[in-house]
């Protein structure tokens, strides 16, 4: 900065050079060909107003065009926030495959560097995590997971569902993935599923994973019965509580969820008799795990009477 001069009166009007256009509220100029070029040059987005959008774009109320993938992705891109307005409410549902960027209205809650995110294909950690999603069973489908390489032992992070109302005899089915190839790992972290009652704010833990259950690289089905005729949210919380053999230091374990589904029946009748075996505890496992000389049911009932 140089040659600062104080003069009486208001500043003279600022004029842009030829072939440039002045922004509406600031003394900034942009080239005329930059109008509606999908790049914001003015702080007030004046250069992107009243544009003609294509079929693959979302039109902000101001007339700015965005990729459709940025509508309802949880981050406002339109200055008027119209890409995240009430039109996104219809996408909020507890049943979710997480394929849409809006994630059905689920929200991430973190307290440290340890956090949940969306992923496709293998996770960055070499010895842990899914290689495919559960919905499509390929490397393009999306799922949610907490990255083991973030944060420290003792950290926790959560995924919170949108608010919904239950009727009678409803349950929540979901698939989870907790797996590690680390030979020094004795105990994995834990996935807790709790219910927050809308009337009281009470948080009740309803289900948790077995920290010793690390034997198979697979998606596992879990189910919890929901209270009747209640307004609530469901919270998935990952805990970094991993333990090494004889106290050795170990890396964390990726924890993932996919295909959350609200059903109109209790957990005791959720197994598909064609493809699943129902453990005595009510847990469902694939039929191929019956009598495979490995206990997949927490109560070991899939290996009884073989």
Secondary structure, 3 states (H helix, E strand, C coil): CCCCCCCCCCCCCCCCCCCEEECCCCCCEEEHHHCCCCCCCCCCCHHHCCCCCCCCEEECCCCCEEEHHHCCCCCCCCCCCHHHCHHHHHHCCCCECCCCCCHHHCEEEECCCCCEEEEECCCCCCCECCCCCCCCCCCCCEEEEECCCCCCCCCEEEEECCCEECCCCCEEEEEEEECECCCCEEECCEEEEEEEECCCCCEEEEEECCCCCCCCCCCEEEEEECCCCCEEEEEEEEECCCEEHHHCCCCCCCEEEEEEEEECCCHHHCCCCCCEEECCCCCEEEHHHCCCCCCCCCCCHHHCCC
